[in-house]
Amino acid sequence: MFQGDIMKVALLSRISTSEQSNESALEELKRVALNKGYNIYDIYEEVVSGA
């Protein structure tokens, strides 16, 4: 990566039940990415069954 380039990133939040929320995890991921100067180009949310 060249100096001055902005890194593009995708965020992934994965929860194991539909009763849980991706909201707080995504807010933290966004905060970290923006603090590092990354460009968020996509956000993925997954609900994965633990069964």
mmCIF file as gemmi writes it, N, C-alpha and C atoms, coordinates in Angstrom:
data_model
loop_
_atom_site.group_PDB
_atom_site.id
_atom_site.type_symbol
_atom_site.label_atom_id
_atom_site.label_alt_id
_atom_site.label_comp_id
_atom_site.label_asym_id
_atom_site.label_entity_id
_atom_site.label_seq_id
_atom_site.pdbx_PDB_ins_code
_atom_site.Cartn_x
_atom_site.Cartn_y
_atom_site.Cartn_z
_atom_site.occupancy
_atom_site.B_iso_or_equiv
_atom_site.pdbx_formal_charge
_atom_site.auth_seq_id
_atom_site.auth_asym_id
_atom_site.pdbx_PDB_model_num
ATOM 1 N N . MET Axp A 1 ? 0.846 -1.182 0 1 0 ? 1 A 1
ATOM 2 C CA . MET Axp A 1 ? 0 0 0 1 0 ? 1 A 1
ATOM 3 C C . MET Axp A 1 ? 0.887 1.239 0 1 0 ? 1 A 1
ATOM 4 N N . PHE Axp A 2 ? 0.559 2.196 -0.816 1 0 ? 2 A 1
ATOM 5 C CA . PHE Axp A 2 ? 1.335 3.418 -0.917 1 0 ? 2 A 1
ATOM 6 C C . PHE Axp A 2 ? 0.906 4.405 0.147 1 0 ? 2 A 1
ATOM 7 N N . GLN Axp A 3 ? 1.846 5.239 0.548 1 0 ? 3 A 1
ATOM 8 C CA . GLN Axp A 3 ? 1.536 6.256 1.545 1 0 ? 3 A 1
ATOM 9 C C . GLN Axp A 3 ? 0.43 7.165 1.007 1 0 ? 3 A 1
ATOM 10 N N . GLY Axp A 4 ? -0.576 7.434 1.817 1 0 ? 4 A 1
ATOM 11 C CA . GLY Axp A 4 ? -1.685 8.275 1.4 1 0 ? 4 A 1
ATOM 12 C C . GLY Axp A 4 ? -2.884 7.511 0.87 1 0 ? 4 A 1
ATOM 13 N N . ASP Axp A 5 ? -2.696 6.214 0.553 1 0 ? 5 A 1
ATOM 14 C CA . ASP Axp A 5 ? -3.824 5.395 0.111 1 0 ? 5 A 1
ATOM 15 C C . ASP Axp A 5 ? -4.756 5.123 1.28 1 0 ? 5 A 1
ATOM 16 N N . ILE Axp A 6 ? -6.036 5.074 1.003 1 0 ? 6 A 1
ATOM 17 C CA . ILE Axp A 6 ? -7.025 4.748 2.031 1 0 ? 6 A 1
ATOM 18 C C . ILE Axp A 6 ? -7.449 3.306 1.827 1 0 ? 6 A 1
ATOM 19 N N . MET Axp A 7 ? -7.331 2.509 2.887 1 0 ? 7 A 1
ATOM 20 C CA . MET Axp A 7 ? -7.694 1.108 2.784 1 0 ? 7 A 1
ATOM 21 C C . MET Axp A 7 ? -9.208 0.952 2.832 1 0 ? 7 A 1
ATOM 22 N N . LYS Axp A 8 ? -9.743 0.178 1.888 1 0 ? 8 A 1
ATOM 23 C CA . LYS Axp A 8 ? -11.164 -0.149 1.884 1 0 ? 8 A 1
ATOM 24 C C . LYS Axp A 8 ? -11.355 -1.422 2.697 1 0 ? 8 A 1
ATOM 25 N N . VAL Axp A 9 ? -12.377 -1.42 3.553 1 0 ? 9 A 1
ATOM 26 C CA . VAL Axp A 9 ? -12.632 -2.591 4.395 1 0 ? 9 A 1
ATOM 27 C C . VAL Axp A 9 ? -14.112 -2.939 4.374 1 0 ? 9 A 1
ATOM 28 N N . ALA Axp A 10 ? -14.384 -4.201 4.645 1 0 ? 10 A 1
ATOM 29 C CA . ALA Axp A 10 ? -15.759 -4.663 4.865 1 0 ? 10 A 1
ATOM 30 C C . ALA Axp A 10 ? -15.843 -5.098 6.314 1 0 ? 10 A 1
ATOM 31 N N . LEU Axp A 11 ? -16.98 -4.869 6.93 1 0 ? 11 A 1
ATOM 32 C CA . LEU Axp A 11 ? -17.197 -5.269 8.314 1 0 ? 11 A 1
ATOM 33 C C . LEU Axp A 11 ? -18.129 -6.468 8.355 1 0 ? 11 A 1
ATOM 34 N N . LEU Axp A 12 ? -17.847 -7.393 9.259 1 0 ? 12 A 1
ATOM 35 C CA . LEU Axp A 12 ? -18.685 -8.578 9.436 1 0 ? 12 A 1
ATOM 36 C C . LEU Axp A 12 ? -19.031 -8.716 10.901 1 0 ? 12 A 1
ATOM 37 N N . SER Axp A 13 ? -20.313 -8.766 11.191 1 0 ? 13 A 1
ATOM 38 C CA . SER Axp A 13 ? -20.791 -9.047 12.54 1 0 ? 13 A 1
ATOM 39 C C . SER Axp A 13 ? -21.597 -10.33 12.474 1 0 ? 13 A 1
ATOM 40 N N . ARG Axp A 14 ? -21.255 -11.268 13.346 1 0 ? 14 A 1
ATOM 41 C CA . ARG Axp A 14 ? -21.91 -12.581 13.319 1 0 ? 14 A 1
ATOM 42 C C . ARG Axp A 14 ? -22.441 -12.892 14.717 1 0 ? 14 A 1
ATOM 43 N N . ILE Axp A 15 ? -23.724 -13.211 14.785 1 0 ? 15 A 1
ATOM 44 C CA . ILE Axp A 15 ? -24.339 -13.593 16.05 1 0 ? 15 A 1
ATOM 45 C C . ILE Axp A 15 ? -24.909 -14.993 15.92 1 0 ? 15 A 1
ATOM 46 N N . SER Axp A 16 ? -25.136 -15.635 17.078 1 0 ? 16 A 1
ATOM 47 C CA . SER Axp A 16 ? -25.542 -17.034 17.015 1 0 ? 16 A 1
ATOM 48 C C . SER Axp A 16 ? -27.036 -17.272 17.206 1 0 ? 16 A 1
ATOM 49 N N . THR Axp A 17 ? -27.77 -16.262 17.636 1 0 ? 17 A 1
ATOM 50 C CA . THR Axp A 17 ? -29.218 -16.445 17.778 1 0 ? 17 A 1
ATOM 51 C C . THR Axp A 17 ? -29.95 -15.198 17.308 1 0 ? 17 A 1
ATOM 52 N N . SER Axp A 18 ? -31.195 -15.364 16.914 1 0 ? 18 A 1
ATOM 53 C CA . SER Axp A 18 ? -31.978 -14.221 16.445 1 0 ? 18 A 1
ATOM 54 C C . SER Axp A 18 ? -32.354 -13.285 17.596 1 0 ? 18 A 1
ATOM 55 N N . GLU Axp A 19 ? -32.181 -13.728 18.847 1 0 ? 19 A 1
ATOM 56 C CA . GLU Axp A 19 ? -32.474 -12.872 19.992 1 0 ? 19 A 1
ATOM 57 C C . GLU Axp A 19 ? -31.352 -11.874 20.255 1 0 ? 19 A 1
ATOM 58 N N . GLN Axp A 20 ? -30.172 -12.125 19.704 1 0 ? 20 A 1
ATOM 59 C CA . GLN Axp A 20 ? -29.041 -11.222 19.89 1 0 ? 20 A 1
ATOM 60 C C . GLN Axp A 20 ? -29.097 -10.105 18.851 1 0 ? 20 A 1
ATOM 61 N N . SER Axp A 21 ? -28.297 -9.066 19.083 1 0 ? 21 A 1
ATOM 62 C CA . SER Axp A 21 ? -28.288 -7.918 18.183 1 0 ? 21 A 1
ATOM 63 C C . SER Axp A 21 ? -26.882 -7.661 17.66 1 0 ? 21 A 1
ATOM 64 N N . ASN Axp A 22 ? -26.788 -7.365 16.381 1 0 ? 22 A 1
ATOM 65 C CA . ASN Axp A 22 ? -25.517 -6.981 15.766 1 0 ? 22 A 1
ATOM 66 C C . ASN Axp A 22 ? -25.169 -5.522 16.049 1 0 ? 22 A 1
ATOM 67 N N . GLU Axp A 23 ? -26.116 -4.771 16.555 1 0 ? 23 A 1
ATOM 68 C CA . GLU Axp A 23 ? -25.981 -3.322 16.652 1 0 ? 23 A 1
ATOM 69 C C . GLU Axp A 23 ? -24.737 -2.86 17.409 1 0 ? 23 A 1
ATOM 70 N N . SER Axp A 24 ? -24.519 -3.358 18.621 1 0 ? 24 A 1
ATOM 71 C CA . SER Axp A 24 ? -23.375 -2.887 19.412 1 0 ? 24 A 1
ATOM 72 C C . SER Axp A 24 ? -22.053 -3.339 18.803 1 0 ? 24 A 1
ATOM 73 N N . ALA Axp A 25 ? -22.004 -4.557 18.264 1 0 ? 25 A 1
ATOM 74 C CA . ALA Axp A 25 ? -20.782 -5.042 17.624 1 0 ? 25 A 1
ATOM 75 C C . ALA Axp A 25 ? -20.454 -4.199 16.398 1 0 ? 25 A 1
ATOM 76 N N . LEU Axp A 26 ? -21.445 -3.885 15.602 1 0 ? 26 A 1
ATOM 77 C CA . LEU Axp A 26 ? -21.209 -3.079 14.401 1 0 ? 26 A 1
ATOM 78 C C . LEU Axp A 26 ? -20.753 -1.664 14.752 1 0 ? 26 A 1
ATOM 79 N N . GLU Axp A 27 ? -21.313 -1.092 15.79 1 0 ? 27 A 1
ATOM 80 C CA . GLU Axp A 27 ? -20.893 0.248 16.215 1 0 ? 27 A 1
ATOM 81 C C . GLU Axp A 27 ? -19.424 0.244 16.616 1 0 ? 27 A 1
ATOM 82 N N . GLU Axp A 28 ? -18.989 -0.781 17.333 1 0 ? 28 A 1
ATOM 83 C CA . GLU Axp A 28 ? -17.592 -0.887 17.739 1 0 ? 28 A 1
ATOM 84 C C . GLU Axp A 28 ? -16.687 -1.095 16.521 1 0 ? 28 A 1
ATOM 85 N N . LEU Axp A 29 ? -17.092 -1.96 15.605 1 0 ? 29 A 1
ATOM 86 C CA . LEU Axp A 29 ? -16.304 -2.184 14.391 1 0 ? 29 A 1
ATOM 87 C C . LEU Axp A 29 ? -16.176 -0.897 13.571 1 0 ? 29 A 1
ATOM 88 N N . LYS Axp A 30 ? -17.271 -0.164 13.448 1 0 ? 30 A 1
ATOM 89 C CA . LYS Axp A 30 ? -17.242 1.099 12.714 1 0 ? 30 A 1
ATOM 90 C C . LYS Axp A 30 ? -16.291 2.093 13.38 1 0 ? 30 A 1
ATOM 91 N N . ARG Axp A 31 ? -16.361 2.174 14.702 1 0 ? 31 A 1
ATOM 92 C CA . ARG Axp A 31 ? -15.508 3.109 15.447 1 0 ? 31 A 1
ATOM 93 C C . ARG Axp A 31 ? -14.029 2.803 15.206 1 0 ? 31 A 1
ATOM 94 N N . VAL Axp A 32 ? -13.664 1.536 15.307 1 0 ? 32 A 1
ATOM 95 C CA . VAL Axp A 32 ? -12.27 1.138 15.103 1 0 ? 32 A 1
ATOM 96 C C . VAL Axp A 32 ? -11.82 1.438 13.675 1 0 ? 32 A 1
ATOM 97 N N . ALA Axp A 33 ? -12.64 1.074 12.7 1 0 ? 33 A 1
ATOM 98 C CA . ALA Axp A 33 ? -12.279 1.298 11.294 1 0 ? 33 A 1
ATOM 99 C C . ALA Axp A 33 ? -12.098 2.786 10.995 1 0 ? 33 A 1
ATOM 100 N N . LEU Axp A 34 ? -13.011 3.607 11.467 1 0 ? 34 A 1
ATOM 101 C CA . LEU Axp A 34 ? -12.926 5.038 11.205 1 0 ? 34 A 1
ATOM 102 C C . LEU Axp A 34 ? -11.745 5.671 11.931 1 0 ? 34 A 1
ATOM 103 N N . ASN Axp A 35 ? -11.457 5.215 13.161 1 0 ? 35 A 1
ATOM 104 C CA . ASN Axp A 35 ? -10.303 5.738 13.906 1 0 ? 35 A 1
ATOM 105 C C . ASN Axp A 35 ? -8.99 5.416 13.203 1 0 ? 35 A 1
ATOM 106 N N . LYS Axp A 36 ? -8.94 4.315 12.482 1 0 ? 36 A 1
ATOM 107 C CA . LYS Axp A 36 ? -7.735 3.93 11.744 1 0 ? 36 A 1
ATOM 108 C C . LYS Axp A 36 ? -7.695 4.558 10.352 1 0 ? 36 A 1
ATOM 109 N N . GLY Axp A 37 ? -8.758 5.283 10 1 0 ? 37 A 1
ATOM 110 C CA . GLY Axp A 37 ? -8.78 5.964 8.709 1 0 ? 37 A 1
ATOM 111 C C . GLY Axp A 37 ? -9.209 5.076 7.551 1 0 ? 37 A 1
ATOM 112 N N . TYR Axp A 38 ? -9.841 3.948 7.834 1 0 ? 38 A 1
ATOM 113 C CA . TYR Axp A 38 ? -10.279 3.037 6.781 1 0 ? 38 A 1
ATOM 114 C C . TYR Axp A 38 ? -11.581 3.527 6.152 1 0 ? 38 A 1
ATOM 115 N N . ASN Axp A 39 ? -11.786 3.168 4.904 1 0 ? 39 A 1
ATOM 116 C CA . ASN Axp A 39 ? -13.014 3.473 4.187 1 0 ? 39 A 1
ATOM 117 C C . ASN Axp A 39 ? -13.901 2.226 4.227 1 0 ? 39 A 1
ATOM 118 N N . ILE Axp A 40 ? -15.031 2.302 4.908 1 0 ? 40 A 1
ATOM 119 C CA . ILE Axp A 40 ? -15.947 1.163 5.015 1 0 ? 40 A 1
ATOM 120 C C . ILE Axp A 40 ? -16.771 1.107 3.735 1 0 ? 40 A 1
ATOM 121 N N . TYR Axp A 41 ? -16.566 0.055 2.945 1 0 ? 41 A 1
ATOM 122 C CA . TYR Axp A 41 ? -17.298 -0.042 1.678 1 0 ? 41 A 1
ATOM 123 C C . TYR Axp A 41 ? -18.47 -1 1.746 1 0 ? 41 A 1
ATOM 124 N N . ASP Axp A 42 ? -18.51 -1.871 2.774 1 0 ? 42 A 1
ATOM 125 C CA . ASP Axp A 42 ? -19.663 -2.768 2.903 1 0 ? 42 A 1
ATOM 126 C C . ASP Axp A 42 ? -19.736 -3.294 4.322 1 0 ? 42 A 1
ATOM 127 N N . ILE Axp A 43 ? -20.95 -3.651 4.723 1 0 ? 43 A 1
ATOM 128 C CA . ILE Axp A 43 ? -21.2 -4.206 6.059 1 0 ? 43 A 1
ATOM 129 C C . ILE Axp A 43 ? -22.037 -5.464 5.897 1 0 ? 43 A 1
ATOM 130 N N . TYR Axp A 44 ? -21.564 -6.539 6.503 1 0 ? 44 A 1
ATOM 131 C CA . TYR Axp A 44 ? -22.263 -7.824 6.454 1 0 ? 44 A 1
ATOM 132 C C . TYR Axp A 44 ? -22.726 -8.199 7.857 1 0 ? 44 A 1
ATOM 133 N N . GLU Axp A 45 ? -23.949 -8.688 7.949 1 0 ? 45 A 1
ATOM 134 C CA . GLU Axp A 45 ? -24.498 -9.159 9.211 1 0 ? 45 A 1
ATOM 135 C C . GLU Axp A 45 ? -24.975 -10.583 9.015 1 0 ? 45 A 1
ATOM 136 N N . GLU Axp A 46 ? -24.568 -11.47 9.927 1 0 ? 46 A 1
ATOM 137 C CA . GLU Axp A 46 ? -24.973 -12.866 9.824 1 0 ? 46 A 1
ATOM 138 C C . GLU Axp A 46 ? -25.576 -13.327 11.141 1 0 ? 46 A 1
ATOM 139 N N . VAL Axp A 47 ? -26.604 -14.167 11.029 1 0 ? 47 A 1
ATOM 140 C CA . VAL Axp A 47 ? -27.154 -14.87 12.178 1 0 ? 47 A 1
ATOM 141 C C . VAL Axp A 47 ? -26.921 -16.348 11.889 1 0 ? 47 A 1
ATOM 142 N N . VAL Axp A 48 ? -26.128 -17.001 12.742 1 0 ? 48 A 1
ATOM 143 C CA . VAL Axp A 48 ? -25.74 -18.378 12.526 1 0 ? 48 A 1
ATOM 144 C C . VAL Axp A 48 ? -26.303 -19.221 13.653 1 0 ? 48 A 1
ATOM 145 N N . SER Axp A 49 ? -27.024 -20.258 13.304 1 0 ? 49 A 1
ATOM 146 C CA . SER Axp A 49 ? -27.591 -21.157 14.299 1 0 ? 49 A 1
ATOM 147 C C . SER Axp A 49 ? -26.486 -22.007 14.907 1 0 ? 49 A 1
ATOM 148 N N . GLY Axp A 50 ? -26.532 -22.164 16.225 1 0 ? 50 A 1
ATOM 149 C CA . GLY Axp A 50 ? -25.545 -22.992 16.913 1 0 ? 50 A 1
ATOM 150 C C . GLY Axp A 50 ? -25.937 -24.459 16.936 1 0 ? 50 A 1
ATOM 151 N N . ALA Axp A 51 ? -27.024 -24.813 16.279 1 0 ? 51 A 1
ATOM 152 C CA . ALA Axp A 51 ? -27.504 -26.203 16.316 1 0 ? 51 A 1
ATOM 153 C C . ALA Axp A 51 ? -26.707 -27.1 15.405 1 0 ? 51 A 1
